[in-house]
Amino acid sequence: MRAEPGAPEALLAVVQSLGPSPDVWDGLRVVGGSEGLVATRPVPRRVRVQFQWLYDLWLVERIADSLNAPALEPARLGRSYVVPYGLGKAAKTQ
């Protein structure tokens, strides 16, 4: 796992605190900005670790906590919801 150059020190500390675990972290991408944090990963044909989304949620919450990021306003999620930063299903069709 690595952070992009110029990432905040608090984020670097979170990333550095994680031990190597390819079965858990390989393929994971976390993007953040004013629209919040989004974790995404390809869905493997054969799942090596069950409930990978739970690891993703844990990491995103840990990152948000380290950055003292405020909670976003509630959003109605449905068919019309678009995942920020060009991620999600919309990214696959582009």
Summary of the structure (lengths in Angstrom):
residues: 94
radius of gyration: 14.1
end to end distance: 26.2
largest distance: 37.5
contacts: 176
relative contact order: 0.17
helix: 37%
strand: 11%
